Amino acid sequence: MSDTAVSAGRFVGQAVARKEDPRLLTGRGRYTDDVILPNMLHAHFLRSDLARATITHLDVSAAREAEGVVAVFTADDLNDKVAVSMLPSMFQGADDFMAPIFPLAKDDVRFVGDPIVLIVARNRYLAEDAAELVEIDFDPLQAVVDWFTAAADMENKVHENRMANVCMMMGVPMSDEAKAECEAAAHTIEASFIQHRYSAVPMECRAVVADYNPFDKFLDVHIASQNPHEVRCVLARVTGLPENNIRVRIGDVGGGFGLKSFMGREEQTVALAAFLMNAPIKWSEDRRENLIASAHARQELVKATMYVDADHKILGIDMDHLDDSGAYPIGGGSAGPLVGPLMTGPYKIDRLGWNATQVWTNTCGSAAYRGPWMMETTAREELMDYAARELGIDPLEFRRINVLQDSDLPYDNPGGQHIENVSPSLSMEQAAEAIGYDDFRKEQAKALAEGRYLGIGIAGYVEPQPNVMVYGNEPCHVRMHPDGRVDVFIGSGAHGQGLETTTAQLAAEHLGVHIDDVTVHQGDTESAPFGPGTGGSRSGPMIGAAVTEASIMLKEKVLAIAAHLLEAAPEDLEAAEGVVSVKGTPAKSITIKQVADTVYGGRAPLPHELDRTLEVMHRYDAPPTMWSNACHATTVEVDPVTGMVKFLRYVVAEDCGRMINPNIVDGQVHGGVAQGIGGVLYEENVYDADGNPLASTFLDYLLPTAHEIPEIETIHIETPASTVGGYKGVGEGGAIAAPAAVFNAVADALAPLGVKLFDQPLSPDKIVAAVIAANG
């Protein structure tokens, strides 16, 4: 379904089977833990089991003498060996912003899971056995766990070298004039919404294999990462080696979702140990480490005030955003700078004031997680439904009054964002129509009379895409071989998005070769051009544009040579299925293989003015702005006695611009929805008052299975971006709107019982508690 006439090409827009699937589905993928090197050693971290404490005694002598142990590192052995004094990471390390982070805890520990000792042994089992021999004593201290009061707690500080537990504060208050206009509104609605803490939990946990050759002074690293070139940059700073003396390979990556965007503390520490020992070392994170010590996401609170006039038009929103970053956030952790400016979302709301505060606590640090600014959609869309109920208006009708229309675009929102080429009104109407909104309301009323509680939830969003200030540019290197086959080298770090397939589709489409004749290379810094990896829904718009332009540039070289051989003008030629022919005269043709063979084999003399280098290195500059959008709608039945939520239907109307591969788009949407459902109903990283994690295995940390995820109906709307190819991103969209849509559906179902929901997760016990609280 499309609101514009976007036609599919020979390959672009087609549901081509994924090229990587035969390898991955038959178990022949090569992940970091599959890497085995001669004489390889194995690493294990001894971690703190207290959230905040002073280390009073540490003796590793017995561990050093244990069977199979090659080295035991403490903070005294490693911390001063970092070439730049402390571990680096993008957005992290500045003394006046982020707290400094070192390989191992030295004098104190700051969360359960804080690494204290690194043991390197002949195998992982012996390393873990040796950890049992380490003598360590603590003087426990009061842990800072309550993130609501952390900023005001001046007695207990997570980082003693910081003045307070406030990591960051920023905001833009509403102007006095705008505030006065809002306070004169007919209606003022206030509410606070909490997004609880949960995790990315990719199938493949973090992993690294590092091998340093002192004779060549060369560090070779295999790692589960979304960004091989950033890993190389980080390791150059950690070791002091030149970047061209470091090779990083990522192979297949079993999911990242933001967790693997930046190189974590443990991966840097293991690589540093390998560098110092002149030895190959492997570390593979186990699931317990993943759940308590890798990174968490989304412990956030938004207190919002919405001002609405007598006609139910929203005049403005004022909001305070609180974000728990944990002890050591990865890559900065907070999305505060985006939550505020994006708070108005797909609605025409001209007044906005916001403030964001990020605090440290004695818990696992936070990191980006699929749609890291998602709280703006969660809070706003839950507020839209809450406000509609308070105003006595249907939530869909309330949205219709305020949603951005085509005539409003381009729209500069009060957060300073320039929004264009989106379809928020159309996607909302498509979702409402597909789910049968009006008919469901009738069914809902009938069910209520029978004592059954049905609900419907809607959530829409507009999502910012890569821009020149954040992502700069994207590389692509396209090279043709003498047999006419093509290599495409991209700077990404794919972790499940199907980039081998979509990149091959783009190259084949624009070069005029068959997709089977295209091989895609990525994830190896020795061959891939320098790029910022994957993240932020950047692959479609950035890689798509770079590959498109590079392929077109190479095709122009091929056509120029073919024109000489065919004695025709280049503009009169076309290329398809590996053949260059004269337009309208297909019999007059030459194969691309013959063109390449002529160039490489010197089969015929060519004029000197012809460019005979059949390869192109190109960089595509990011546009100033780019947006995708979607609307989710779901219906549920809630049992107020058991608290169980049953999905009836789930519909997504999404607009990611021109689709490269509809099947991959659907897969991205469906995966994101599944993660959103898991976050609302099942997943939670729980801590007790002393900072002890209570969900350290999958017995306690619940993930949805295929049984819990409903069939997801997807509607595609194609509003092309104003960029090459018209592609937008789709990777994060499914996850951004799903939590609010599910939350709103449950809240709608329970509204007749007087239940008002503000917190997540909506586990059965919390639903039952809310029902009891509302009904005595």
Backbone hydrogen bonds, N-H to C=O, Kabsch-Sander energy under -0.5 kcal/mol:
donor,donor_aa,acceptor,acceptor_aa,energy
6,V,4,T,-1.9
7,S,5,A,-0.7
9,G,12,V,-3.4
13,G,660,I,-2.6
14,Q,11,F,-1.9
14,Q,660,I,-0.6
16,V,14,Q,-2.1
21,D,18,R,-0.6
24,L,20,E,-2.2
25,L,21,D,-3.3
26,T,22,P,-0.7
27,G,24,L,-1.2
28,R,23,R,-2.4
31,Y,29,G,-0.6
34,D,31,Y,-1.6
35,V,32,T,-1.6
40,M,37,L,-1.5
41,L,280,P,-3.0
42,H,121,A,-2.9
43,A,282,K,-2.8
44,H,119,I,-2.0
46,L,117,V,-3.0
47,R,45,F,-0.6
48,S,114,D,-2.3
51,A,690,D,-0.5
53,A,109,V,-1.4
54,T,139,D,-2.2
55,I,107,D,-2.7
56,T,54,T,-0.7
56,T,137,D,-2.0
57,H,137,D,-1.4
59,D,135,E,-2.8
64,R,60,V,-2.0
65,E,61,S,-1.0
66,A,63,A,-1.2
69,V,66,A,-1.7
70,V,120,V,-2.9
71,A,120,V,-2.0
73,F,118,L,-3.3
77,D,74,T,-1.0
78,L,74,T,-1.6
79,N,75,A,-2.0
81,K,78,L,-2.4
82,V,79,N,-0.8
83,A,238,V,-2.9
84,V,237,R,-0.5
85,S,82,V,-1.9
86,M,84,V,-0.9
87,L,101,I,-2.1
89,S,92,Q,-1.0
92,Q,89,S,-2.5
97,F,94,A,-1.9
98,M,94,A,-0.8
105,A,115,P,-3.0
109,V,53,A,-2.3
112,V,691,G,-0.5
113,G,48,S,-1.7
113,G,111,F,-0.6
114,D,111,F,-2.2
116,I,46,L,-3.2
117,V,46,L,-1.5
118,L,73,F,-2.4
119,I,44,H,-3.0
119,I,117,V,-0.5
120,V,71,A,-3.0
121,A,42,H,-2.7
122,R,68,G,-2.0
127,A,123,N,-1.7
128,E,124,R,-2.4
129,D,125,Y,-2.3
130,A,126,L,-2.3
131,A,127,A,-1.4
132,E,128,E,-0.8
132,E,129,D,-1.0
133,L,130,A,-1.8
134,V,131,A,-1.1
135,E,59,D,-2.6
136,I,134,V,-0.6
137,D,57,H,-2.3
139,D,54,T,-2.5
141,L,52,R,-2.6
145,V,143,A,-1.0
147,W,145,V,-1.1
149,T,146,D,-0.9
150,A,146,D,-0.7
152,A,149,T,-0.7
153,D,149,T,-0.8
153,D,150,A,-0.9
154,M,152,A,-1.2
157,K,155,E,-0.6
160,E,158,V,-0.6
162,R,159,H,-2.0
167,C,165,N,-0.7
167,C,358,Q,-2.7
168,M,358,Q,-1.7
170,M,356,A,-2.3
172,V,354,W,-1.7
179,K,175,S,-2.9
180,A,176,D,-2.3
181,E,177,E,-2.0
182,C,178,A,-2.2
183,E,179,K,-2.6
184,A,180,A,-0.8
185,A,182,C,-2.1
187,H,308,V,-2.5
189,I,306,M,-2.7
191,A,304,A,-2.2
193,F,302,V,-2.4
194,I,758,F,-2.1
195,Q,300,E,-3.0
196,H,194,I,-0.6
198,Y,297,A,-2.2
204,E,254,G,-2.3
205,C,203,M,-0.6
208,V,283,W,-2.4
209,V,222,H,-3.0
210,A,281,I,-2.5
211,D,220,D,-2.3
213,N,218,F,-2.8
217,K,213,N,-1.3
218,F,213,N,-1.8
219,L,245,N,-2.6
220,D,211,D,-3.1
220,D,218,F,-0.6
221,V,219,L,-0.5
221,V,247,R,-3.0
222,H,209,V,-2.9
223,I,249,R,-2.3
224,A,207,A,-2.2
225,S,223,I,-1.0
226,Q,260,K,-2.7
231,V,227,N,-1.8
232,R,228,P,-2.0
233,C,229,H,-2.2
234,V,230,E,-2.6
235,L,231,V,-2.7
236,A,232,R,-1.9
237,R,233,C,-1.4
238,V,234,V,-2.1
239,T,235,L,-2.7
240,G,236,A,-1.8
245,N,242,P,-2.0
246,I,243,E,-1.6
247,R,219,L,-2.7
249,R,221,V,-2.7
250,I,523,G,-1.9
252,D,30,R,-2.5
255,G,253,V,-1.7
259,L,256,G,-1.9
261,S,258,G,-1.6
264,G,262,F,-0.5
268,Q,264,G,-1.9
269,T,265,R,-2.2
270,V,266,E,-2.6
271,A,267,E,-2.1
272,L,268,Q,-2.3
273,A,269,T,-2.2
274,A,270,V,-2.5
275,F,271,A,-2.1
276,L,272,L,-2.2
277,M,273,A,-2.4
278,N,274,A,-1.2
279,A,274,A,-1.5
281,I,210,A,-2.8
282,K,41,L,-2.4
283,W,208,V,-2.7
285,E,206,R,-2.8
290,N,286,D,-2.3
291,L,287,R,-2.2
292,I,288,R,-1.9
293,A,289,E,-2.8
294,S,289,E,-0.8
294,S,290,N,-0.7
295,A,290,N,-0.6
296,H,365,G,-2.6
297,A,198,Y,-2.4
300,E,195,Q,-2.5
300,E,298,R,-1.0
301,L,322,L,-2.5
302,V,193,F,-2.3
303,K,320,D,-2.5
304,A,191,A,-2.9
304,A,302,V,-0.6
305,T,318,D,-2.9
306,M,189,I,-3.2
307,Y,316,G,-2.5
308,V,187,H,-2.6
308,V,306,M,-0.5
309,D,313,K,-2.7
312,H,309,D,-1.9
315,L,307,Y,-3.0
316,G,307,Y,-1.2
317,I,351,R,-1.8
318,D,305,T,-2.4
319,M,353,G,-2.2
320,D,303,K,-2.3
321,H,355,N,-3.3
322,L,301,L,-2.9
323,D,357,T,-2.6
324,D,299,Q,-2.7
325,S,323,D,-0.7
325,S,359,V,-2.8
327,A,363,T,-2.5
330,I,366,S,-2.9
332,G,329,P,-0.7
333,G,330,I,-1.1
334,S,332,G,-1.9
338,L,335,A,-2.2
339,V,335,A,-2.1
340,G,336,G,-1.4
342,L,338,L,-1.8
343,M,340,G,-1.8
345,G,342,L,-1.6
347,Y,344,T,-1.6
348,K,402,N,-2.9
349,I,347,Y,-1.4
353,G,317,I,-2.0
354,W,172,V,-2.2
355,N,319,M,-1.3
356,A,170,M,-3.7
357,T,321,H,-2.8
358,Q,168,M,-3.0
359,V,323,D,-2.6
360,W,165,N,-2.9
361,T,326,G,-0.6
362,N,144,V,-3.4
363,T,361,T,-1.8
366,S,325,S,-2.2
367,A,296,H,-2.0
370,R,257,F,-2.2
374,M,371,G,-2.4
376,E,373,W,-2.1
377,T,374,M,-1.1
378,T,374,M,-2.5
379,A,375,M,-2.8
380,R,376,E,-1.7
381,E,377,T,-2.7
382,E,378,T,-1.9
383,L,379,A,-2.2
384,M,380,R,-2.4
385,D,381,E,-1.6
386,Y,382,E,-2.3
387,A,383,L,-3.2
388,A,384,M,-2.1
389,R,385,D,-2.2
390,E,386,Y,-2.2
391,L,387,A,-2.3
392,G,388,A,-1.0
393,I,388,A,-2.7
398,F,394,D,-2.5
399,R,395,P,-1.8
400,R,396,L,-2.4
401,I,397,E,-1.8
402,N,398,F,-1.0
402,N,399,R,-0.7
403,V,399,R,-2.7
404,L,346,P,-2.9
408,D,405,Q,-1.7
409,L,406,D,-1.3
411,Y,419,I,-2.7
413,N,411,Y,-0.8
413,N,417,Q,-2.5
416,G,413,N,-2.1
419,I,411,Y,-3.3
419,I,417,Q,-0.8
425,S,404,L,-0.7
427,S,423,S,-2.8
428,M,424,P,-1.8
429,E,425,S,-2.3
430,Q,426,L,-2.7
431,A,427,S,-2.3
432,A,428,M,-2.4
433,E,429,E,-2.6
434,A,430,Q,-2.6
435,I,431,A,-2.1
436,G,432,A,-0.6
436,G,433,E,-0.8
437,Y,432,A,-2.3
440,F,436,G,-2.6
441,R,437,Y,-2.0
442,K,438,D,-1.3
443,E,439,D,-2.2
444,Q,440,F,-3.2
445,A,441,R,-1.9
446,K,442,K,-2.0
447,A,443,E,-2.5
448,L,444,Q,-2.3
449,A,445,A,-1.6
450,E,446,K,-0.7
450,E,447,A,-0.8
451,G,448,L,-1.6
452,R,447,A,-2.8
453,Y,638,V,-0.6
454,L,452,R,-0.7
455,G,636,V,-2.4
457,G,634,T,-2.7
459,A,632,H,-2.1
461,Y,630,A,-1.9
463,E,628,S,-3.2
465,Q,626,M,-2.9
468,V,623,P,-1.1
470,V,467,N,-0.8
471,Y,467,N,-2.9
472,G,467,N,-0.7
472,G,468,V,-0.7
473,N,471,Y,-1.2
474,E,620,Y,-2.2
476,C,618,H,-2.1
477,H,489,F,-2.5
478,V,476,C,-0.5
478,V,616,V,-2.5
479,R,487,D,-2.8
480,M,614,L,-2.8
481,H,485,R,-3.1
484,G,481,H,-2.2
486,V,517,D,-3.0
487,D,479,R,-3.0
488,V,519,T,-2.7
489,F,477,H,-3.3
490,I,488,V,-0.5
490,I,521,H,-2.4
491,G,475,P,-0.6
501,T,498,G,-0.8
502,T,498,G,-2.2
503,T,499,L,-2.2
504,A,500,E,-1.1
505,Q,501,T,-2.4
506,L,502,T,-2.2
507,A,503,T,-2.4
508,A,504,A,-2.6
509,E,505,Q,-2.4
510,H,506,L,-2.1
511,L,507,A,-2.0
512,G,508,A,-1.7
513,V,508,A,-0.8
517,D,514,H,-1.8
518,V,515,I,-1.5
519,T,486,V,-2.6
521,H,488,V,-3.3
523,G,492,S,-0.9
525,T,248,V,-2.4
527,S,524,D,-1.6
528,A,524,D,-3.4
533,G,491,G,-1.0
534,T,226,Q,-2.1
538,R,535,G,-0.9
542,M,538,R,-2.5
543,I,538,R,-0.8
543,I,539,S,-1.0
544,G,539,S,-1.4
544,G,540,G,-0.7
545,A,541,P,-0.9
546,A,542,M,-2.4
547,V,543,I,-3.0
548,T,544,G,-2.0
549,E,545,A,-2.6
550,A,546,A,-2.4
551,S,547,V,-2.5
552,I,548,T,-2.2
553,M,549,E,-2.3
554,L,550,A,-2.1
555,K,551,S,-2.5
556,E,552,I,-2.1
557,K,553,M,-1.2
558,V,554,L,-2.2
559,L,555,K,-3.1
560,A,556,E,-1.9
561,I,557,K,-1.9
562,A,558,V,-2.7
563,A,559,L,-2.6
564,H,560,A,-1.4
565,L,561,I,-2.0
566,L,562,A,-2.6
567,E,563,A,-0.8
568,A,563,A,-2.4
572,D,569,A,-1.9
573,L,570,P,-1.7
574,E,581,S,-2.3
576,A,579,V,-2.3
578,G,512,G,-3.5
579,V,576,A,-1.7
580,V,590,I,-3.3
581,S,574,E,-2.5
581,S,579,V,-0.5
582,V,585,T,-0.8
582,V,588,K,-2.0
583,K,572,D,-2.9
585,T,582,V,-2.4
588,K,585,T,-1.7
589,S,587,A,-1.3
590,I,580,V,-2.6
592,I,578,G,-2.8
593,K,578,G,-0.5
595,V,591,T,-1.8
596,A,592,I,-2.7
597,D,593,K,-2.8
598,T,594,Q,-2.1
599,V,595,V,-1.9
600,Y,596,A,-2.8
601,G,597,D,-2.4
602,G,598,T,-0.9
603,R,598,T,-0.6
604,A,598,T,-0.6
610,L,607,P,-1.5
612,R,610,L,-0.8
614,L,612,R,-1.0
615,E,613,T,-2.1
616,V,478,V,-2.7
618,H,476,C,-2.7
618,H,616,V,-0.5
620,Y,474,E,-3.1
621,D,619,R,-0.5
622,A,472,G,-2.6
628,S,463,E,-1.9
629,N,655,D,-1.7
630,A,461,Y,-1.5
631,C,653,A,-2.1
632,H,459,A,-3.1
633,A,651,V,-2.7
634,T,457,G,-2.2
635,T,649,R,-2.1
636,V,455,G,-2.5
637,E,646,K,-2.5
638,V,453,Y,-2.7
639,D,644,M,-2.4
643,G,639,D,-2.9
646,K,637,E,-2.9
647,F,645,V,-0.5
648,L,635,T,-3.1
649,R,635,T,-1.3
650,Y,711,E,-0.6
651,V,633,A,-3.2
652,V,713,E,-2.9
653,A,631,C,-2.6
654,E,652,V,-0.7
654,E,715,I,-2.7
655,D,629,N,-2.8
656,C,657,G,-0.5
658,R,726,G,-2.1
664,I,661,N,-0.5
665,V,661,N,-2.2
666,D,662,P,-2.6
667,G,663,N,-2.2
668,Q,664,I,-2.4
669,V,665,V,-2.5
670,H,666,D,-3.1
671,G,667,G,-2.4
672,G,668,Q,-2.0
673,V,669,V,-2.4
674,A,670,H,-2.3
675,Q,671,G,-1.9
676,G,672,G,-2.3
677,I,673,V,-2.9
678,G,674,A,-2.4
679,G,675,Q,-2.2
680,V,676,G,-2.0
681,L,677,I,-2.6
682,Y,678,G,-2.0
683,E,678,G,-3.4
685,N,197,R,-2.8
686,V,684,E,-0.9
688,D,692,N,-1.8
691,G,688,D,-1.9
694,L,686,V,-3.3
695,A,686,V,-0.6
700,D,697,T,-1.3
701,Y,697,T,-2.8
702,L,682,Y,-0.6
702,L,700,D,-0.8
708,E,705,T,-1.1
709,I,705,T,-0.9
713,E,650,Y,-2.8
713,E,711,E,-0.6
714,T,712,I,-0.5
715,I,652,V,-3.3
717,I,654,E,-2.9
717,I,715,I,-0.5
719,T,717,I,-0.8
721,A,726,G,-1.1
723,T,721,A,-0.8
726,G,723,T,-1.4
727,Y,724,V,-0.7
728,K,656,C,-1.9
734,G,730,V,-0.6
735,A,732,E,-0.7
736,I,732,E,-1.5
737,A,733,G,-1.4
738,A,734,G,-0.8
741,A,737,A,-2.2
742,V,738,A,-2.6
743,F,739,P,-2.6
744,N,740,A,-2.9
745,A,741,A,-1.8
746,V,742,V,-2.2
747,A,743,F,-2.7
748,D,744,N,-2.4
749,A,745,A,-2.0
750,L,746,V,-1.9
751,A,747,A,-1.0
753,L,750,L,-1.6
754,G,751,A,-2.4
755,V,750,L,-1.5
760,Q,194,I,-0.6
762,L,680,V,-3.2
763,S,761,P,-1.2
767,I,763,S,-2.3
768,V,764,P,-2.6
769,A,765,D,-2.3
770,A,766,K,-2.1
771,V,767,I,-2.2
772,I,768,V,-2.6
773,A,769,A,-2.6
774,A,770,A,-1.9
775,N,771,V,-1.3
